[in-house]
Amino acid sequence: MSTFLGMPATPPRSPYGTGNLRGDRTFPKAAHDELGNEQLRRNLGKATRTIRTKRLAVTGELPDWEELRDAGSAIKTDTMNRLPELLEQLEQKVTERGGTVHWARDGGEANEIVARLVRATGSSDVIKVKSMATQEIGLNEHLESLGITPYETDLAELIVQLADDKPSHILVPAIHRNRDEIRQIFLDEIPGVDPGLDNVPAHLAAAARAYLREKFMTTKVAVSGANFGIAETGTLSVVESEGNGRMCLTLPDTLITVMGIEKVLPRYQDLEVFLQLLPRSSTGERMNPYTSMWTGVTPGDGPQDFHLVLLDNGRTAALADTIGREALNCIRCSACLNVCPVYERTGGHAYGSTYPGPIGAVLTPQLAGMDAAKDDPNSSLPYASSLCGACFDACPVKIDIPSMLVELRHQHTEQSGTTAEKLAMKAAAAVMKRPKVFTAVQKAAALGRVVGGRDGTITRLPAPFDGWSDSRDTTAPPKQSFRSWLASAEGAATLRTAAEEGVPPATDDRTKDPVTRTATDDPTEDL
């Protein structure tokens, strides 16, 4: 037997190549293609503008909106500080009420647990409530590989599944599809659909309802996620807008819930805060049309076999990062996506992860890493932002996403080794530390006016600065630097005139009368 003395090992992140936390291309390459999709940009622009407008209206109604945000942030911060003990309390309470708790270190373990539980029921079908966690681990793909058919029951998730597509938004997975596209998907993929189906939203919803109703009534196993898990009581909660979740949570014999460990809350009373923050920030509604809560198993009412799978999958690694752990406060409202100018133009697919937009740009690298392999696509995500700060202003729990993006950029730079950018920065530092050399470089830079256009701009910079000029022009250097102007007679005269005109007349504190002072007076003589 041996005893280890020293620092504990860093918790593992989500295994490379599993689930849906990493795309196969970097963000710039993927975004370049998405920007060429004009229909996508129209769909996204209309949808995000609509949601933003509704959100501003309903949050503006509350005089204590900022206090609610402060409360939500404080509760989540307290939760992360006490996460291990709260998870153990949740396990105890769920078990006491007849449920079974499973712990999954990563997506692979979670998939195996769910598949084993489904097989034990003898069912080859499962109905699913919209769940980011199951999308993150690739549960549908895993079940299908074993001959088990998952049926998404959320309308937007159903559209994505039928089209063999991927979600593009946290809240509205099919935000990139319009009514005509959805109509064609239903005509092609839903058995027995009316061939005369039009693109009226109510008619499209009716077609989906008819298709899903048979699944609700005959499928014996349901899989859900959870918006919140209450440690104090063992209660789980799902909020939704359609009622499909309520059907999945009450009709089947077996219910399997996959919940990220960061979704736990300490007290039942904490829901008072989050059930005001979440609907207003996500759908722009005062409250969710359906809020379902269940605690373990109730004999004769609802599923009689309940399993809770607590998913880590890199969350402990994020928790161990003193800066990155703030990303775990996210309640998946998508408010940051709806205000992000980058997301609005590129859509969610460009991020390559289940979690797109600003929060995805910080959460995905925390869960799965961004330097797990050479040219890791996740390493480009922290740069998928203009750092405008709109996401921070919109976040209902005040996650400082811009600061986290800057920190992740720093971490990536530290891991990237020697690059052209690093060499350029070292050269600049060496020059700036030597005044004479710096002055000489400034004079040499003035030669850049030769390549400037008539409008005084340079449209193309040489490598390694060409990336900058790919999307913006650069002002040509001036004929004279500020330092040389300041040292000239003209500069000295200008500063002297400004000083004489800008200094207000002094007053005698004893008489409050103005004191006449000339430019040659000593300003310190009154001290």
C-alpha positions in Angstrom: 0.0 0.0 0.0 1.3 3.5 -0.9 0.3 7.0 0.0 0.3 9.7 -2.6 1.5 13.1 -1.4 1.1 16.1 -3.7 -1.4 18.0 -5.8 -4.4 16.0 -7.1 -4.6 15.3 -10.9 -6.7 17.6 -13.1 -10.2 16.2 -13.6 -10.7 14.7 -17.1 -12.6 16.5 -19.8 -15.0 15.0 -22.1 -13.2 12.3 -24.2 -12.0 13.5 -27.6 -14.1 12.3 -30.4 -17.2 11.3 -28.4 -20.6 13.0 -28.4 -21.3 16.4 -30.0 -18.9 18.8 -28.3 -16.5 19.2 -31.2 -17.0 20.0 -34.9 -14.7 18.8 -37.7 -13.8 22.3 -38.8 -12.6 25.4 -37.2 -15.2 28.2 -36.6 -13.8 30.6 -39.3 -14.0 27.9 -42.0 -17.5 26.7 -41.0 -18.7 30.3 -40.6 -17.5 31.2 -44.0 -19.8 28.6 -45.6 -22.8 29.6 -43.4 -22.4 33.2 -44.3 -23.1 32.3 -47.9 -26.5 30.9 -47.0 -28.8 33.9 -47.5 -31.9 31.9 -46.5 -30.3 31.0 -43.2 -29.3 34.6 -42.4 -32.9 35.8 -43.2 -34.4 33.1 -40.9 -32.0 33.8 -38.1 -32.3 37.6 -38.3 -36.1 37.5 -38.2 -36.2 35.0 -35.3 -33.6 36.6 -33.1 -35.1 40.0 -33.6 -38.6 38.7 -32.6 -37.3 37.0 -29.4 -35.2 40.1 -28.4 -38.2 42.4 -28.7 -40.4 40.1 -26.6 -37.6 39.7 -24.0 -37.1 43.4 -23.6 -40.8 43.9 -23.1 -41.3 41.4 -20.4 -38.1 42.1 -18.5 -38.9 45.8 -18.5 -42.1 45.1 -16.6 -40.2 44.0 -13.5 -38.9 46.8 -11.3 -36.6 44.3 -9.6 -35.2 42.6 -12.7 -31.6 43.4 -11.8 -32.1 42.2 -8.3 -33.5 38.9 -9.7 -30.4 38.6 -11.8 -28.2 39.2 -8.8 -30.1 36.6 -6.8 -29.8 34.0 -9.6 -26.1 34.6 -9.9 -25.6 34.3 -6.2 -27.5 31.1 -6.0 -25.6 29.5 -8.8 -22.3 30.6 -7.4 -23.2 29.2 -4.0 -24.2 25.9 -5.7 -20.9 25.6 -7.5 -19.0 26.2 -4.2 -21.0 23.4 -2.6 -21.6 21.1 -5.6 -20.3 17.8 -4.1 -22.4 17.9 -1.0 -25.5 19.1 -2.9 -25.2 16.2 -5.3 -24.9 13.7 -2.5 -28.0 15.3 -0.9 -29.9 15.0 -4.2 -28.9 11.4 -4.5 -30.1 10.7 -1.0 -33.5 12.4 -1.5 -34.2 10.8 -4.9 -33.4 7.3 -3.5 -35.6 7.9 -0.5 -38.5 8.6 -2.8 -38.1 5.4 -4.8 -35.8 6.6 -7.6 -32.4 5.1 -8.6 -29.4 7.4 -9.1 -26.5 6.6 -11.5 -23.3 8.5 -11.8 -21.7 8.9 -15.3 -18.1 10.1 -15.6 -18.5 10.9 -19.3 -20.9 10.6 -22.2 -19.9 7.1 -23.0 -20.8 5.9 -19.5 -24.1 7.8 -19.6 -25.0 6.3 -23.0 -24.3 2.8 -21.7 -26.4 3.3 -18.6 -29.4 4.6 -20.6 -29.1 1.8 -23.2 -28.9 -0.9 -20.4 -32.0 0.5 -18.7 -34.0 0.7 -21.9 -33.0 -2.9 -22.8 -34.1 -4.1 -19.3 -37.6 -2.9 -20.1 -37.8 -5.0 -23.3 -38.7 -1.9 -25.4 -37.1 -1.0 -28.7 -38.5 2.5 -28.7 -38.1 5.5 -26.5 -39.8 8.9 -26.5 -37.6 11.9 -25.6 -38.1 15.3 -24.1 -35.9 18.0 -25.5 -32.6 17.7 -23.7 -29.3 19.4 -24.3 -27.5 16.9 -22.2 -28.5 13.9 -24.3 -27.6 15.8 -27.5 -24.2 16.6 -26.0 -23.4 13.0 -25.4 -24.9 11.7 -28.7 -27.5 9.5 -27.0 -29.7 9.2 -30.1 -26.9 8.0 -32.2 -25.8 5.5 -29.6 -29.3 4.1 -29.2 -29.8 3.8 -32.9 -26.6 1.8 -33.2 -28.1 -0.7 -30.8 -31.4 -1.0 -32.6 -33.3 1.2 -30.3 -35.3 4.0 -32.0 -35.5 7.4 -30.2 -38.4 9.7 -31.1 -37.9 13.4 -30.4 -41.3 14.9 -29.3 -40.4 18.6 -29.1 -41.6 20.1 -32.4 -38.3 21.8 -33.3 -36.3 18.7 -32.2 -38.6 16.5 -34.3 -38.0 18.8 -37.4 -34.2 18.5 -36.9 -34.4 14.7 -36.4 -36.6 14.1 -39.4 -34.3 16.2 -41.6 -31.2 14.3 -40.3 -30.0 17.7 -39.3 -28.3 19.2 -36.2 -29.8 21.8 -33.8 -28.8 25.4 -34.5 -30.0 27.0 -31.3 -30.3 26.1 -27.6 -33.9 27.1 -27.3 -35.2 26.8 -30.9 -33.2 24.0 -32.5 -34.9 24.5 -35.9 -34.5 28.3 -35.9 -32.6 27.9 -39.2 -35.6 26.4 -41.0 -38.6 28.3 -42.4 -42.2 27.1 -42.9 -41.7 26.0 -46.4 -38.7 23.9 -45.5 -40.6 22.3 -42.6 -43.6 21.5 -44.8 -41.3 19.7 -47.2 -39.6 17.8 -44.4 -42.9 16.6 -43.1 -44.1 15.5 -46.5 -40.9 13.5 -47.1 -40.5 12.0 -43.6 -43.8 11.6 -41.7 -45.6 8.4 -42.8 -49.2 9.0 -43.9 -49.1 12.8 -43.8 -51.7 14.6 -45.9 -50.0 15.2 -49.3 -52.0 18.5 -49.5 -50.3 19.8 -46.3 -49.6 23.6 -46.6 -47.2 25.8 -44.7 -49.7 27.3 -42.2 -48.0 26.9 -38.7 -51.2 25.5 -37.1 -51.5 22.9 -39.9 -47.8 21.9 -39.5 -48.2 21.5 -35.8 -51.4 19.4 -36.3 -49.5 17.1 -38.6 -46.7 16.6 -36.0 -49.3 16.1 -33.2 -51.0 13.4 -35.1 -47.7 11.6 -35.7 -46.5 11.9 -32.1 -49.8 11.0 -30.4 -49.5 7.4 -31.3 -45.9 7.4 -30.0 -47.0 8.9 -26.7 -49.7 6.2 -26.2 -47.7 3.2 -27.1 -44.1 3.8 -26.0 -43.3 2.5 -22.5 -39.9 4.3 -21.9 -39.2 8.0 -21.9 -35.8 9.9 -21.7 -35.7 13.4 -20.5 -33.2 16.1 -19.4 -33.8 18.4 -16.4 -33.8 22.1 -16.1 -33.4 22.0 -12.4 -32.8 19.3 -9.7 -33.5 20.3 -6.1 -31.1 18.9 -3.5 -33.4 19.7 -0.6 -36.3 17.5 -1.8 -35.0 15.3 -4.6 -37.4 17.1 -7.0 -36.7 17.3 -10.8 -38.2 19.9 -13.1 -38.7 20.4 -16.8 -40.0 23.6 -18.3 -41.5 23.7 -21.8 -44.0 25.4 -24.1 -45.8 22.6 -26.0 -47.0 19.9 -23.5 -45.0 17.1 -25.2 -42.7 17.0 -22.1 -45.7 16.6 -19.8 -46.8 13.6 -21.9 -43.4 12.0 -21.8 -43.1 12.5 -18.0 -46.4 11.1 -17.1 -47.5 8.3 -19.6 -44.6 5.9 -19.8 -43.9 3.1 -17.3 -40.1 4.0 -17.1 -38.6 7.5 -17.0 -34.8 8.0 -17.4 -33.5 11.5 -16.7 -30.1 12.6 -17.8 -29.0 15.7 -15.9 -25.7 17.6 -16.0 -24.4 17.9 -12.4 -24.4 21.7 -12.6 -28.2 21.8 -12.8 -28.7 21.1 -9.1 -30.1 23.9 -6.9 -29.9 23.9 -3.1 -33.5 24.6 -2.1 -37.0 24.3 -3.4 -37.5 28.0 -2.7 -34.7 28.8 -5.3 -37.2 27.9 -8.1 -39.0 31.2 -7.3 -36.0 33.1 -8.8 -35.3 30.9 -11.8 -38.9 30.4 -12.9 -39.0 34.1 -13.3 -35.6 34.5 -15.0 -35.7 31.6 -17.4 -39.0 32.2 -19.4 -38.4 35.9 -19.7 -34.8 35.4 -20.9 -35.6 32.5 -23.2 -39.0 32.8 -25.0 -39.9 36.3 -23.8 -42.8 34.9 -21.7 -43.8 35.8 -18.2 -44.0 32.1 -17.3 -43.6 28.8 -19.0 -46.8 27.3 -20.3 -45.8 23.9 -18.8 -43.7 23.5 -15.7 -43.5 19.8 -14.7 -42.0 18.7 -11.4 -41.7 15.2 -9.9 -40.1 13.7 -6.9 -39.1 10.0 -7.1 -41.9 7.6 -7.7 -45.6 8.0 -6.6 -47.4 4.7 -6.5 -50.2 4.6 -9.1 -49.3 7.9 -10.6 -46.9 8.4 -13.4 -43.8 6.3 -14.2 -43.2 3.6 -11.6 -39.6 3.1 -12.5 -37.5 6.3 -12.3 -33.8 6.6 -13.0 -31.6 9.7 -12.6 -28.3 9.7 -14.5 -26.0 12.4 -13.1 -23.6 13.4 -16.0 -20.1 14.9 -15.4 -18.5 14.8 -18.9 -16.0 17.5 -18.2 -18.0 19.5 -15.7 -15.7 18.7 -12.9 -12.8 19.9 -15.0 -14.6 23.2 -15.6 -15.4 23.4 -11.9 -11.7 23.1 -11.1 -10.9 26.1 -13.3 -11.3 29.2 -11.0 -12.2 31.4 -14.0 -14.0 28.9 -16.3 -16.3 27.5 -13.6 -18.6 30.5 -14.0 -19.7 28.9 -17.3 -21.4 26.2 -15.3 -23.9 28.9 -14.0 -25.6 28.8 -17.4 -29.3 27.9 -17.2 -29.5 27.4 -21.0 -31.9 30.3 -21.7 -30.2 31.3 -25.0 -30.5 35.0 -24.3 -26.8 35.5 -25.2 -27.4 33.9 -28.7 -30.3 36.2 -29.5 -28.2 39.3 -28.9 -24.9 38.1 -30.4 -24.1 39.7 -33.8 -21.8 36.8 -34.7 -24.4 34.1 -34.0 -27.1 36.0 -35.8 -25.0 35.9 -39.0 -23.5 32.5 -38.8 -26.0 30.3 -37.0 -25.3 27.5 -34.6 -23.8 24.9 -36.9 -20.6 27.0 -37.4 -19.7 26.3 -33.7 -19.6 22.5 -34.3 -21.0 21.9 -30.8 -24.3 21.2 -29.1 -23.8 24.5 -27.4 -23.5 27.4 -29.9 -23.2 31.1 -29.5 -21.4 33.1 -26.8 -22.0 30.6 -24.0 -21.0 27.7 -26.3 -17.7 29.5 -27.1 -16.8 29.3 -23.4 -18.6 26.2 -22.2 -17.6 23.8 -25.0 -13.8 24.4 -24.4 -14.3 24.0 -20.7 -16.1 20.6 -21.1 -14.1 19.1 -24.0 -10.9 21.1 -24.0 -9.5 23.1 -26.9 -6.0 21.7 -27.2 -6.7 18.0 -27.2 -5.2 17.5 -30.6 -3.3 19.4 -33.2 -5.5 22.1 -34.9 -8.3 21.3 -32.4 -11.5 23.0 -33.8 -12.5 24.0 -30.3 -9.4 26.2 -30.1 -11.1 28.7 -32.5 -14.2 29.1 -30.5 -13.0 31.8 -28.0 -12.2 33.9 -31.1 -15.8 33.6 -32.4 -16.8 36.9 -30.8 -16.5 40.6 -31.2 -16.3 41.1 -27.4 -19.1 43.7 -27.7 -20.5 42.6 -24.3 -24.1 42.2 -25.3 -24.1 38.7 -24.0 -23.1 39.8 -20.5 -25.8 42.4 -20.5 -28.5 39.8 -21.5 -27.4 36.9 -19.3 -30.0 36.4 -16.5 -27.3 35.1 -14.1 -24.7 37.7 -15.1 -22.0 35.3 -16.5 -19.1 37.5 -17.6 -18.7 35.8 -21.0 -16.5 38.5 -22.6 -13.9 38.2 -19.8 -14.0 34.4 -20.0 -13.4 34.5 -23.8 -10.3 36.7 -23.2 -9.0 34.2 -20.6 -9.6 31.3 -23.0 -7.7 33.1 -25.7 -4.9 33.6 -23.3 -4.9 29.9 -22.4 -4.9 28.9 -26.0 -2.0 31.2 -26.7 0.0 29.7 -23.9 -0.6 26.2 -25.3 0.0 27.0 -28.9 3.9 27.1 -28.7 5.9 29.3 -31.1 3.7 31.1 -33.7 4.2 34.0 -36.1 2.0 36.1 -33.8 4.2 35.4 -30.7 7.4 36.2 -32.6 5.9 39.4 -33.8 4.8 40.4 -30.3 8.3 39.6 -28.9 9.9 41.7 -31.6 7.5 44.6 -30.8 8.3 44.3 -27.1 12.1 44.4 -27.9 11.6 47.6 -30.0 9.4 49.4 -27.5 11.9 48.8 -24.7 14.5 50.8 -26.6 13.5 54.5 -27.2 16.0 55.1 -29.9 15.1 52.0 -31.8 11.4 52.7 -31.3 11.9 56.2 -32.8 13.7 54.8 -35.8 11.0 52.3 -36.4 8.3 55.0 -36.3 10.2 57.0 -38.9 10.5 53.9 -41.1 6.8 53.2 -40.7 6.0 56.5 -42.4 7.2 54.8 -45.6 4.0 52.8 -45.4 2.2 55.8 -46.9 3.7 54.7 -50.2 1.4 51.7 -50.4 -1.7 53.6 -49.1 -4.5 54.3 -51.4 -5.9 57.7 -52.4 -8.2 57.5 -49.4 -5.3 57.1 -47.0 -5.9 53.4 -46.3 -3.9 50.2 -46.8 -6.2 47.4 -48.1 -3.7 44.6 -47.8 -1.0 44.0 -45.2 1.9 41.6 -45.6 2.1 38.3 -43.7 1.7 37.6 -40.8 -0.6 40.6 -40.6 -2.7 39.7 -43.6 -5.4 38.1 -41.4 -6.2 41.6 -40.1 -6.6 43.1 -43.5 -8.8 40.2 -44.7 -11.8 41.9 -43.2 -10.8 45.6 -42.6 -8.7 48.4 -44.1 -5.8 49.9 -42.2 -5.1 53.6 -42.0 -1.8 54.5 -43.6 0.9 55.9 -41.2 0.9 59.7 -40.9 3.7 61.8 -42.3 4.8 62.7 -38.8 4.5 60.6 -35.6 3.0 62.2 -32.4 6.4 62.0 -30.6 8.2 63.9 -33.4 5.4 66.5 -33.6 5.5 66.9 -29.8 9.3 67.6 -29.9 8.9 70.2 -32.7 8.4 73.9 -32.3 4.9 73.6 -33.6 4.0 71.0 -31.0 5.5 73.0 -28.1 3.7 76.2 -29.2 0.4 74.3 -29.5 0.7 72.8 -26.0 1.6 76.2 -24.5 -1.4 77.9 -26.1 -3.7 75.1 -24.9 -2.4 75.4 -21.4 -2.9 79.1 -21.3 -6.4 78.9 -22.6 -7.5 75.8 -20.7 -6.4 76.7 -17.1 -9.2 78.5 -15.2 -8.3 81.6 -13.1 -7.2 80.8 -9.6 -9.0 82.3 -6.6 -7.8 83.5 -3.3 -9.5 81.2 -0.7 -9.6 84.0 1.8 -11.4 86.5 -0.4 -12.8 84.3 -3.2 -11.5 87.0 -5.6 -9.7 86.0 -8.8 -5.9 85.9 -8.6 -4.1 87.2 -11.6 -1.3 84.8 -12.6 1.1 85.0 -15.6 2.5 82.1 -17.5 5.8 82.6 -15.6 4.3 82.3 -12.1 5.3 79.3 -10.1 2.2 77.2 -9.7 3.5 75.7 -6.5 4.1 78.9 -4.6 0.6 78.8 -3.0 1.2 75.3 -1.6 
